Amino acid sequence: FVMDAWAKAAQVGDRILMLADGNADFTRALGLELDASGFGMGTRGKRFAMVVEAGVVTQLHVESAGEFRVSAADHVLGQL
């Protein structure tokens, strides 16, 4: 529901496929899970940005703890 609302608010239409990972299965498969149960949040994903082309991950930008640089939109767009 959150991803759908975000897509509508950003008016992405069918240009971007917005996907959620509610059970963290994809995140776990990437090895990017984070145990936030100490904060009452369960399994979460580390902060990352991914570029996928034709179903293939072509770029994966994973942040260090407490950082917000390599997953920032301006950084990712600059790498395209």
Contact map, one row per residue, 1 for C-alpha under 8 A:
11111000000000000000000000000000000000000000000000000000000000000000000000000000
11111100000000000000000000000000000000000000000000000000000000000000000000000000
11111110000000000111000000000000000000000000000000000000000000000000000000000000
11111111000000000100000000000000000000000000000000000000000000000000000000000000
11111111100000000000000000000000000000000000000000000000000000000000000000000000
01111111110000000000000000000000000000000000000000000000000000000000000000000000
00111111111110000100000000000000000000000000000000000000000000000000000000000000
00011111111110000000000000000000000000000000000000000000000000000000000000000000
00001111111000000000000000000000000000000000000000000000000000000000000000000000
00000111111100000000000000000000000000000000000000000000000000000000000000000000
00000011111110000000000000000000000000000000000000000000000000000000000000000000
00000011011111110000000000000000000000000000000000000000000000000000000000000000
00000011001111110000000000000000000000000000000000000000000000000000000000000000
00000000000111111000000000000000000000000000000000000000000000000000000000000000
00000000000111111000000000000000000000000000000000000000000000000000000000000000
00000000000111111100000000000000000000000000000000000000000000000000000000000000
00000000000001111110000000000000000000000000000000000000000000000000000000000000
00110010000000011111000000000000000000000000000000000000000000000000000000000000
00100000000000001111100000000000000000000000000000000000000000000000000000000000
00100000000000000111110000000000000000000000000000000000000000000000000000000000
00000000000000000011111111100000000000000000000000000000000000000000000000000000
00000000000000000001111110000000000000000000000000000000000000000000000000000000
00000000000000000000111110000000000000000000000000000000000000000000000000000000
00000000000000000000111111110000100000000011100000000000000000000000000000000000
00000000000000000000111111111000000000000000000000000000000000000000000000000000
00000000000000000000100111111100000000000000000000000000000000000000000000000000
00000000000000000000100111111111100000000000100000000000000000000000000000000000
00000000000000000000000111111111100000000000100000000000000000000000000000000000
00000000000000000000000011111111000000000000000000000000000000000000000000000000
00000000000000000000000001111111100000000000000000000000000000000000000000000000
00000000000000000000000000111111100000000000000000000000000000000000000000000000
00000000000000000000000000111111110000000000110000000000000000000000000000000000
00000000000000000000000100110111111000000011110000000000000000000000000000000000
00000000000000000000000000000001111100000011110000000000000000000000000000000000
00000000000000000000000000000000111111000111000000000000000000000000000000000000
00000000000000000000000000000000011111111111000000000000000000000000000000000000
00000000000000000000000000000000001111111110000000000000000000000000000000000000
00000000000000000000000000000000001111111100000000000000000000000000000000000000
00000000000000000000000000000000000111111100000000000000000000000000000000000000
00000000000000000000000000000000000111111100000000000000000000000000000000000000
00000000000000000000000000000000000111111111000000000000000000000000000000000000
00000000000000000000000000000000001111111111000000000000000000000000000000000000
00000000000000000000000100000000111110001111100000000000000000000000000000000000
00000000000000000000000100000000111100001111110000000000000000000000000000000000
00000000000000000000000100110001110000000011111000000000000000000000000000000000
00000000000000000000000000000001110000000001111100000000000001100000000000000000
00000000000000000000000000000000000000000000111110000000000001100001001000000000
00000000000000000000000000000000000000000000011111000000000111100000011000000000
00000000000000000000000000000000000000000000001111100000000111000000011100010000
00000000000000000000000000000000000000000000000111110000111110000000000000000000
00000000000000000000000000000000000000000000000011111000111100000000000000000000
00000000000000000000000000000000000000000000000001111111111000000000000000000000
00000000000000000000000000000000000000000000000000111111110000000000000000000000
00000000000000000000000000000000000000000000000000011111000000000000000000000000
00000000000000000000000000000000000000000000000000011111100000000000000000000000
00000000000000000000000000000000000000000000000000011111110000000000000000000000
00000000000000000000000000000000000000000000000001111011111100000000000000000000
00000000000000000000000000000000000000000000000001111001111100000000000000000000
00000000000000000000000000000000000000000000000001110000111110000000000000000000
00000000000000000000000000000000000000000000000111100000111111000000000000000000
00000000000000000000000000000000000000000000000111000000001111100000011000010000
00000000000000000000000000000000000000000000011110000000000111110000011000000000
00000000000000000000000000000000000000000000011100000000000011111111111000000000
00000000000000000000000000000000000000000000000000000000000001111110000000000000
00000000000000000000000000000000000000000000000000000000000000111110000000000000
00000000000000000000000000000000000000000000000000000000000000111111000000000000
00000000000000000000000000000000000000000000000000000000000000111111100000000000
00000000000000000000000000000000000000000000001000000000000000100111111100000000
00000000000000000000000000000000000000000000000000000000000000100011111100100000
00000000000000000000000000000000000000000000000110000000000011100001111100110000
00000000000000000000000000000000000000000000001110000000000011100001111110110000
00000000000000000000000000000000000000000000000010000000000000000001111111110000
00000000000000000000000000000000000000000000000000000000000000000000001111111000
00000000000000000000000000000000000000000000000000000000000000000000000111111100
00000000000000000000000000000000000000000000000000000000000000000000111111111110
00000000000000000000000000000000000000000000000010000000000010000000011111111111
00000000000000000000000000000000000000000000000000000000000000000000000011111111
00000000000000000000000000000000000000000000000000000000000000000000000001111111
00000000000000000000000000000000000000000000000000000000000000000000000000111111
00000000000000000000000000000000000000000000000000000000000000000000000000011111
